[in-house]
Amino acid sequence: MQFVTNGPDIPDSLLQAHEEGRVVFFCGAGVSVPAKLPDFRQLVEDIFKQTDPRKTPQEEATFNDCKYDSTLNLLEHRFPLGRMAVRRALVSALTRRSFPQSATETHSALLCLSRTHDDRMRLVTTNFDSLFELAGKRDRYKFPVFCAPMLPVPKNSRWNGLVYLHGAISRKMDETALNRLVITSGDFGQAYLTERWAARFVSELFRNYVVCFVGYGINDPVLRYMMDALAADKLQGETTQPAWAFASFVSGQMDDKRTEWLAKGVTPVLYEAKVLKNKKQDHSLLHKTLIAWANTYRDGVTGKESIVLKYASSYPSKSTVQDDFVGRMLWALSDKSGLPARRLAEHKPAPPLEWYFKGLNENRFSQSDLKRFGVTPRENGDEKLGFSLIRRPSPYHLSPFMMLFAGDHHYTQWDEMMINLAIWLLRYLDDPKLLISFAKGGTQLHPYFRNMISEKIASYAKLEKEGKTSELNEIRQHSPSAIPGPQMKKLWQLFLSRRVELSFANGEIVPWKRQLGAGPLTATLRFELRELLAPRIRLSEPYDLPSLSGEEAENGQIGMKQLAQWDLVLSTTHARSMLNTGNDERLRRALPALFDDLQLLLRDALDLMKMMSDGDEVPDYSHLIQPSIQAHPQNRGHRDWTLLIELLRDAWLGLLETEPLHATQAAIAWFQLPYTLFKRLALFAASQDENITGEQWVSWLTDNEAHWLWSVETGREVFRLLVLRGKDLTPDEQHQLESAILAGPPFTDNVYYETDEQAQWHQCKRIWLALAKLQSSGLALGEDASVRLHTISSMLPKLKLSSNQRDEFSFWMGSSGESELEARFNSNPAPETWQALIEWLREDPEKQWMLGDDGWRDVCTDYFDESLKALLYLSESSIWPEQRWKEALQAWSRDEMPTKTWDAVAPLIHAMPNNTLQALAHTLGWWLERCSKILASHDDIFKSLCKRLLAIPLKADSDTLVNGEPIDNPVSEAINHPVGYVTQALFNYLFSNDMQDDDLLPSWLEPYFTALCDVKIRRFRHGRVILASNLIPLLRIDPVWTKAHLLPFFNWDNPSEARVVWSGFLWSPRLYQPLFDIFKQDFLRTVNHLDLLGEYNNQYISVLTYTALDMGESFTDVEFREAFNTLTNEGLETVLQALTQALEAAGDQREAYWANRITPFWNSLWPKSIERITPRISELLVQLILSAGDAFPAGYKLVSAWIIPVEFLHYLINLFLNSGMCNKYPKESLDILSALIVDQPLLPDELSICLEQIFMGNPTLEKSQHAERLKTYLRRKKG
């Protein structure tokens, strides 16, 4: 908590201890500096001035060594009447006639902070002045005073007052009073070592209170004596409370100061002290902080409310370490009274919702904060515990009972703070970000909050119904996002009705299947399956979340997709793979009995999709997601919810065998449902069930202007129906159906076509396909239908039925896995002769292409010569159809086409005008890169095309998007940019020749690469990525050019450029001694810029590790040690993974590799600090030593202090079991297992086997303490 800008950040644990009355401030000379009183050093100088200004050499040396108490001790012993003279000089130096009000502001603040809620005061000072008493008089605050050596017992029941630990001065002091002052080293010896009255007080003080030092320096002798006394107590087994100290540092020395204080056993609360012109330090931040803290504490809750008011209208942002106003806000809001939180909830205007995302919802609290929230922490600690203000442990009086059952009161009760924070969030019910965050949180709303939201939405609806416009406007004025619009109401209804996917509610299908296999299908199993397969809506952020305050919102035109991106899912993830109906005969037999349940589930799914649509009509895309109701390879199962379709289909087929009448009735009922998917199911059923008469299904196809006959959504099922049941039609039914087919599709389908001629072609093809499918059933077509089929076949001789039923699908997934829109019958297909192609290509290429796959790519591949002739003919007339060229180049870039096309196409492209070249830059660059690997001719054209493409002023930014945002990955951008294509093509061409070391870059190529190093042309950075990825080959081929042009970019003086080349190098790094000798310093500096490398930072860490293992001669241990010390703990995890990989790669030489590489690495380079010991690092260290072979015992001995418990044991226990170490090295294995296992809730079954192997390897270990504890753990967990 920072009370002043740039001031010290007071830890929450110290603030909480202070709130609880457990903190005692221990004040030194620094608190009296504003009163112009001397600190200890200056006090000694003043005493010498009044006694003997000349110091002896011994006194001078002692004084310069900051041993001020010893200096005065020497003075006392040599100066006549030294003891009394020194003390009278001290009194004189600290006595003033008066002090201004400002002189005692800090003292007043400390008096306030030392006053507990029960009006007791506990404060200790080693100062001799009476400024605390003066401050008390000015504040009209009376308190007892205790002066050494008559000190109170530092316990709550026996201490109330100010303690002068080393004595106090007054104007009239006799020798007895002067002798009681503790000022020289002899005095300190008596107080802390011989008589020990001060030591006893300090020891008891530290045992009972959290001590906070104020006004002391790191070398203060007072602090030294106290900490020595404390250390002596600790050696005797005494326990003490934490000690804190406000400590200053000058710029650049913060870490050093922290280390120094921590070495003394004191945690510093650091602040920066500016160095003034007179070389003194400015400690005003300390005094301002104490005063601000006291003001807040004095005001109690009101002070914290003022903090809320101060920042409520601000947006939380990343603040500097010196100005953590977000921390101040959270500290204020955490007050247990809930009043500051109420201030937030009631603030007008509504505080920004960002406070929820960037403050309340962040895990800023740990175990040390538990007491603040009324929770007693565990004695052995829980370092992994992290929580936020709105997700935190609850005190026992608000916690539910531990029970064998759960009821309505199983939820944690709320405190006042949580209630008020929830009230504030109700002011954002029209902001989709809030609801989406709840959905992504994966948990149910608390019943209180659910009711609050429901009641609030209902209250708004009531106001709207009653026409209370003024009240609604008042709400909107102060809370613009409070009243949800129509679509937001839908989303809240979904969420409140538990129809939004929740990650924690992931049902288990495997146990359900196990129960099904153990007995008959019961009602309870049916109910459970309905829960497991219940459809849900998965919500996430929209691709473009609009501002809802514009005209669209006012007109109510905000669509659901603008509020949230949604998908239909099932309650159980991976339900399809877990059910695996194809291999479960028991489940297949049970499906007919589940028919009604499955039908209801599918209906629910479609109802949810309807609810999420923007209009009344629900667009049905099931034909794209599940192209075929009948089982077919085109059904890829990418969406789990389509499992409901397949289960319902299979249930119906099973029903058809056992209860055919029921199946027929169900299928007929399907067609009456208002969803296309059910009509598809009905048409499929008609193709399988002969009890569904021809009259029935023909009427389905011909009613409503034959809508379902021609609908693209039902096409697959209609064609299957015609093929499988067409032969069974009666003459009347056949005539009715053929008449509908001959009438053709409705003209509404023709709006996509430019001319009536195109529409007629489209109609003819669709009529032909329907008639051909009907004829393929074995039905003899009627005369009119037969003539029409023959006529169209004559007009379009290429038309024929697909052998794989591809023509029945509106969407086809090819064998390559690439998705292609199958619309061969919706556009004018590309002819196969060059003469016909010339006229075909003259048409508007863009609009022609938009109609779908018209076969042009296939012509370019299968009839390459014809397609090239047509393009060449058009080029002679300066006609360059860009879209057709793009498709041609795409086709010519695949498989073996580059070899086939380069020789003939390159001259034509060489003649292409620049504007066309620019339009084709991406496709042409890709084709050029593919061809560069096989060039056998036209070398000059290749070089010219590369030069022309590089000269085109293309956008520097990539068009590649991730989640709707431009990608921020230098490598991905480069390999998808024409400059990257060309650069890689140049490398391909270069290495197509047998290059040797020091061959130098060819004279024609060097200018290309040099140009790519021009930072003024932004798009060339993509080329530098490719250059950097080839850094080692370049250095070997042309070291002079590489050192002069490319390697300078690796210097981090220009971070944006360095990031580009380092990403390229780390894309595929290798170790090369000469390279690391050259850019060693840049390589080491990279460790300070890992945040800029993104996904390549782990690559760097691995390279750093391998460099340390294999190229240590190029670096010093100091250099490596600094680099590894800079890494985060997550970075060290990567180091351990790299070490394990290197060790495993050593094969039979693991023991030698451990001794010669791993051990020196650990001893010399691995950071040795206790905060580096984490469960994950412990886990990885165990994996490392398990890979060490017979060096396992030595490995354990080396890292044993780093092995601590881990949360998930299964993987490690399996490794132990499979390694054979338990039997081979039982003692070490048992020690490791004991260190790993404490009281984890999940017990690995393999642990008992490991213990058996250990006891077999060394039976004496079975009675050991470790073994007894683990056996007890096993018995307890197994029940």
Buried (B, 14 or more C-beta within 10 A) or exposed (E): BBBBEBBBBBBBBBBBBBBEBBBBBBBBBBBBBBBEBBBBBBBBBBBBEBBBEEBEEEBEEBBEEBBBBBBBBBBBEEBEEBBEBBBBBBBEBBBEEEBEEEBBBBBBBBBBBBBBEEEBBBBBBBBBBBBBBBBBEBEEEEBEBBBBBEBBEBEBEEBBBBBBBBBBBEEEBEEEBBEBBBBBBBBBBBBBBEEBBBBBBBBBBBBBBBBBBBBBBBEBBBBBBBBBBBEBBBEEEEEBBBBBBBBBBEEEEBEEBBEBBEEBBBBBBBBBBBEEEEEEBEBBBBBBBBBBBBBBBBEEBEBBBBBBBEBBEBEBEEBEEBBBBBBBBBBBBBBBBBBBBBBBBBBEEBBBBEBBBBBBBBEBBBBBBBBBBBBEBEEEEEEEBBBBBBBBBBBEEBEEEEEEEEEEEEBBBBBBBBBBBBBBBBBBBBBBBBBBBBBBBEEBBBEBBBEBBBEBBEEBEEBEEEEEEEBBEEBEEEBBBBBBBEBBBBBBBBBBEBBBBBEEBBBEBEEBBEBBEEEEBEEEBBEBBBEBBBBBBBBEBBEEBEEBEEEBBEEEEBEBBBBBBBBBBBBBBEBBEBBEBEEBEEBBEBBBBBBEBBBBBBBBBBBBBBBBBBEEEBEBEBBEBBBBBBEBEBBEEEBBBBBBBBBBBBBBBBBBEEBEEBBBEBBBEBBEBEBBBBBBBBBBBBBBBEBBBBEBBBBBBBEEEBBBBBBBBBBBBBBBBBBBBBBBBEEEBBBBBBBBBBBBBEEEBBEBBEEEEBBEBBBBBBBBBBBBBBBBBEBEBBEEBBEBBEEBBEEBEEBEBEEEBEBBBBBBBEEEEEEEEBBBBBBBBBBBEBEEBBEBBEBEBEEBBEBBBBBBBBBBBEBBEBBBBBBBBBBEEEEBBBBBBBBBBBBBBEEEBBBBBBEBBBEBBBEBEEEBBBBBBBBBBBBBBBBBBEBEEBEEBBBEBBBBBBEBEBEBEBEEEEEEEEBEBBBBBBBBBBBBBBBBBBBBBBBEEEBEEEEBBBEEBBEBBBBBBEEEBEBBBBBBBBBBBBBBBBBBBBBEBBBEBBBBBBBBEEEEBBBBBBBBBBBEBEEBEEBBEBBBEBBBBBBEBBEBBBEBBBBBBBBBBBBBBEBBEBBEEEBBBEBBBEBEEBBBBBBBBBBBBBBBEBEEEBBEBBEEBBBBBBEBBBBEEEEBBBBBBBBBBBBBBBBBBEBBBBBBEBBBEBBBBBEEBBEBBBBBBEBBBBBBBBBBBBBBBBBBBEEBEEBBEBBBBBBEBBBEBBEEBBEBEBBEEBBEBBEEBEE
